[in-house]
Amino acid sequence: MSLSFYKYDGAGNDFVLLDIRANDPQLSQKQIAHICHRRFGVGADGLMTLGNADAPYDFEMKYYNSDGRIGSMCGNGGRCIAAFAHRLGLGHRDETTGRQVLDFIGFDGPHHAEILLFDEASGMGLVQLGMRDIACDDVRRCLDGWFLDTGSPHYVQRVDDLEHFDVVGEGRRLRNNSDQFPEGTNVDFIEDLPDGTLFVRTYERGVEDETWACGTGVTACAIVSGNQKLKTLGGDFKVTFQSTGTHYRQVQLTGPVSFNFKGEI
């Protein structure tokens, strides 16, 4: 079987994207893992499919981890697939802002994305993605940090000297703490930088390694820290939200997106 694909990244968090609206190849877990393998396949942190959806949604997003298993919501993936859908001609122009907007269904429900800018020549852009509301009671203290679900589960912990911290070793240990996280969790380590930004490094379950950025992760870190400006290994993010006292609402994740290449495997 020959399969055409598109490769995108959101601040170094990279994905293989497939348009399955006309033809769904029904890939197996083994095939998805092979495509994502960095030695024998295309190489990616995950794979996403863009499928048909009922109105008023433009498409359905399904996300698979690099191990081939179906994943939960992926924030950077959502921003990348919005840019992909925009380049496929989906979505519409908002009459108030003049921006291209898209509405789609993800693992955790509906999402609204805005293409703040996209340069076709370079394949680079900036995409804002609306994330799910989060109940304040669902943000709980846990171990030496916090636990919350921003579409995917995240444990967030402050550390010193994050640049030299053993993210993979400590992340793997905490991710597999079955007493605290029976279903496993993503693990984020944070540190305040002198310039006022929050430095974030993430160990992702399903990838089972550190990724260069994580959208649901920086969203979780922004909520527990209150800092809207975040820095990852792959790039900078802005996360805005409103706290009503009972919920965090109107959560918006903004960051860079790049179209890398199109190929066939």
C-alpha positions as CSV (number, residue, x, y, z in Angstrom):
1,M,0.0,0.0,0.0
2,S,1.3,3.4,-0.9
3,L,0.2,6.3,1.3
4,S,0.5,10.1,0.7
5,F,1.2,12.1,3.8
6,Y,2.0,15.6,5.0
7,K,4.5,16.5,7.7
8,Y,3.9,19.4,10.1
9,D,5.4,20.6,13.4
10,G,4.2,22.9,16.2
11,A,7.3,24.3,17.9
12,G,9.2,21.1,17.1
13,N,6.4,18.8,18.2
14,D,6.0,16.9,14.9
15,F,3.2,15.0,13.2
16,V,2.3,13.0,10.2
17,L,-1.1,14.1,8.8
18,L,-3.4,12.2,6.5
19,D,-6.5,13.5,4.7
20,I,-8.9,10.5,4.9
21,R,-12.1,12.3,3.7
22,A,-12.2,10.4,0.4
23,N,-10.3,7.3,1.4
24,D,-9.6,5.9,4.9
25,P,-6.7,3.4,4.7
26,Q,-7.7,1.9,8.1
27,L,-4.2,1.8,9.4
28,S,-3.3,-0.7,12.1
29,Q,-1.4,0.2,15.3
30,K,1.7,-1.5,13.9
31,Q,1.5,0.5,10.7
32,I,1.1,3.8,12.5
33,A,4.0,3.0,14.8
34,H,6.1,2.2,11.7
35,I,5.2,5.5,10.1
36,C,6.1,7.4,13.2
37,H,9.4,5.5,13.8
38,R,12.4,7.8,13.4
39,R,14.7,5.0,12.0
40,F,12.4,3.0,9.7
41,G,9.5,5.4,9.0
42,V,8.8,9.1,8.4
43,G,9.5,9.9,12.0
44,A,7.0,11.8,14.2
45,D,5.7,12.3,17.7
46,G,2.3,11.2,16.5
47,L,0.0,10.7,13.5
48,M,-3.3,12.5,12.9
49,T,-6.2,11.9,10.5
50,L,-8.4,14.6,9.1
51,G,-11.8,13.1,8.4
52,N,-15.4,14.1,7.5
53,A,-17.6,15.6,10.2
54,D,-21.3,16.6,10.4
55,A,-22.1,20.3,10.2
56,P,-21.3,22.8,11.7
57,Y,-17.9,21.2,12.0
58,D,-15.3,21.4,9.2
59,F,-13.6,18.1,10.0
60,E,-12.9,15.4,12.6
61,M,-9.4,15.1,14.1
62,K,-8.1,11.7,15.4
63,Y,-4.7,11.6,17.1
64,Y,-2.5,8.6,17.5
65,N,0.6,8.5,19.7
66,S,3.9,7.4,18.1
67,D,3.4,3.9,19.6
68,G,0.4,3.6,17.3
69,R,-2.3,3.7,20.0
70,I,-5.2,6.1,19.8
71,G,-4.3,9.2,21.9
72,S,-6.3,11.9,23.8
73,M,-6.3,15.5,22.8
74,C,-3.1,17.0,21.4
75,G,-2.9,20.8,21.5
76,N,0.0,21.3,19.1
77,G,-1.6,18.6,16.9
78,G,-4.8,20.6,16.9
79,R,-3.0,23.7,15.8
80,C,-1.1,21.8,13.1
81,I,-4.2,20.1,11.7
82,A,-6.0,23.5,11.7
83,A,-3.2,24.8,9.4
84,F,-3.4,21.7,7.3
85,A,-7.2,22.1,6.9
86,H,-6.7,25.7,6.0
87,R,-4.3,24.8,3.2
88,L,-6.8,22.2,2.0
89,G,-9.4,25.0,1.7
90,L,-11.6,24.2,4.7
91,G,-12.9,26.8,7.1
92,H,-14.2,30.3,6.5
93,R,-13.3,33.9,7.0
94,D,-14.6,35.6,10.2
95,E,-16.4,38.8,9.1
96,T,-15.3,40.6,12.3
97,T,-11.6,39.7,12.5
98,G,-10.9,38.9,8.9
99,R,-9.1,35.7,10.0
100,Q,-9.6,32.2,8.6
101,V,-11.4,30.1,11.3
102,L,-12.1,26.4,11.6
103,D,-14.3,24.4,13.8
104,F,-13.6,20.7,14.4
105,I,-14.2,17.7,16.6
106,G,-11.3,16.2,18.7
107,F,-11.0,13.5,21.3
108,D,-12.3,15.9,24.0
109,G,-15.1,17.6,22.0
110,P,-15.4,20.6,19.8
111,H,-12.5,23.1,19.1
112,H,-12.3,26.5,17.4
113,A,-9.1,27.5,15.7
114,E,-8.0,30.8,14.1
115,I,-5.2,31.2,11.6
116,L,-3.5,34.3,12.9
117,L,-1.1,34.2,10.0
118,F,0.3,31.7,7.5
119,D,2.9,32.3,4.8
120,E,2.5,29.9,1.9
121,A,6.0,30.5,0.6
122,S,7.8,29.5,3.9
123,G,5.0,27.2,5.1
124,M,5.2,28.9,8.5
125,G,2.4,30.4,10.6
126,L,0.8,31.2,13.9
127,V,-2.3,29.4,15.0
128,Q,-4.6,30.0,18.0
129,L,-6.6,27.1,19.3
130,G,-9.5,27.1,21.8
131,M,-9.0,24.5,24.5
132,R,-11.6,22.8,26.8
133,D,-12.9,24.5,30.0
134,I,-11.4,23.2,33.2
135,A,-13.1,23.1,36.6
136,C,-11.0,24.7,39.3
137,D,-11.8,21.7,41.6
138,D,-10.2,19.4,38.9
139,V,-6.8,21.1,39.5
140,R,-5.5,19.3,42.5
141,R,-2.3,19.2,44.5
142,C,-0.5,15.9,43.9
143,L,2.9,14.7,45.2
144,D,5.2,17.8,44.8
145,G,3.1,19.5,42.2
146,W,-0.3,19.6,40.5
147,F,-2.5,17.3,38.4
148,L,-5.1,18.4,35.9
149,D,-6.6,17.3,32.6
150,T,-6.4,19.9,29.7
151,G,-7.7,17.4,27.1
152,S,-4.8,15.1,28.2
153,P,-3.7,14.4,31.8
154,H,-0.7,16.3,33.1
155,Y,1.3,16.3,36.2
156,V,3.2,19.6,36.7
157,Q,6.2,20.1,39.0
158,R,8.5,23.0,39.7
159,V,12.2,22.2,39.6
160,D,15.5,24.1,39.8
161,D,18.0,24.3,36.9
162,L,15.5,22.8,34.4
163,E,18.0,23.2,31.5
164,H,20.1,20.4,33.1
165,F,17.3,18.4,34.7
166,D,16.9,14.7,34.0
167,V,13.5,15.1,32.2
168,V,13.5,11.7,30.7
169,G,14.5,9.8,33.8
170,E,12.3,11.6,36.2
171,G,9.5,11.9,33.7
172,R,9.4,8.2,33.0
173,R,9.4,7.4,36.8
174,L,6.5,9.8,37.5
175,R,4.6,8.8,34.3
176,N,4.6,5.2,35.5
177,N,3.5,6.0,39.1
178,S,0.5,3.7,39.1
179,D,-0.6,4.6,42.6
180,Q,-1.1,8.3,41.7
181,F,-1.8,7.9,37.9
182,P,-3.5,4.5,37.2
183,E,-3.9,5.5,33.5
184,G,-0.5,7.0,33.2
185,T,0.1,10.8,32.7
186,N,2.2,13.3,30.8
187,V,4.8,15.0,33.1
188,D,5.7,18.7,32.9
189,F,8.6,20.3,34.7
190,I,8.6,24.1,35.0
191,E,11.0,26.9,36.1
192,D,10.6,30.7,36.2
193,L,13.1,32.5,34.0
194,P,14.7,35.9,34.7
195,D,12.8,37.5,31.8
196,G,9.5,36.6,33.3
197,T,8.6,33.6,31.0
198,L,8.0,30.1,32.3
199,F,10.3,27.4,30.9
200,V,8.5,24.1,30.3
201,R,9.9,20.7,29.4
202,T,7.6,17.7,28.9
203,Y,7.8,13.9,29.0
204,E,4.9,12.6,26.9
205,R,3.2,9.3,27.5
206,G,2.7,7.3,24.2
207,V,5.9,8.9,22.9
208,E,7.7,7.7,26.0
209,D,10.3,10.4,25.7
210,E,10.7,14.2,26.0
211,T,9.1,16.2,23.2
212,W,10.2,19.6,22.1
213,A,6.9,21.1,23.0
214,C,3.4,20.0,24.2
215,G,0.3,22.1,23.7
216,T,-1.9,20.5,26.4
217,G,1.2,20.6,28.6
218,V,1.9,24.3,28.3
219,T,-1.8,24.9,28.8
220,A,-1.6,23.0,32.1
221,C,1.5,24.8,33.2
222,A,0.0,28.2,32.4
223,I,-3.1,27.4,34.5
224,V,-1.2,26.2,37.6
225,S,1.4,29.0,37.4
226,G,-0.8,31.9,36.2
227,N,2.0,32.8,33.7
228,Q,0.7,33.4,30.1
229,K,4.1,33.5,28.4
230,L,5.8,30.1,28.1
231,K,9.1,28.9,26.6
232,T,9.8,25.3,25.4
233,L,12.7,23.7,23.6
234,G,11.0,24.2,20.3
235,G,9.5,27.7,20.6
236,D,7.4,30.2,22.5
237,F,3.7,30.0,23.4
238,K,1.0,32.3,24.8
239,V,-1.9,30.8,26.8
240,T,-4.8,33.1,27.9
241,F,-7.8,32.2,30.0
242,Q,-10.4,33.6,32.3
243,S,-10.9,32.3,35.8
244,T,-14.5,32.6,37.1
245,G,-13.7,31.1,40.5
246,T,-15.2,27.8,39.6
247,H,-13.8,27.3,36.1
248,Y,-11.0,28.3,33.7
249,R,-12.8,29.4,30.6
250,Q,-12.0,30.7,27.2
251,V,-8.6,29.0,27.2
252,Q,-6.6,29.9,24.2
253,L,-3.4,28.3,23.1
254,T,-1.3,30.3,20.6
255,G,2.0,29.2,19.0
256,P,4.0,28.5,15.8
257,V,3.2,26.0,13.1
258,S,5.3,24.8,10.2
259,F,4.6,22.8,7.1
260,N,7.7,20.6,6.7
261,F,7.1,18.5,3.5
262,K,4.7,16.2,1.6
263,G,5.7,12.7,0.9
264,E,4.8,9.1,0.1
265,I,5.5,5.9,2.1
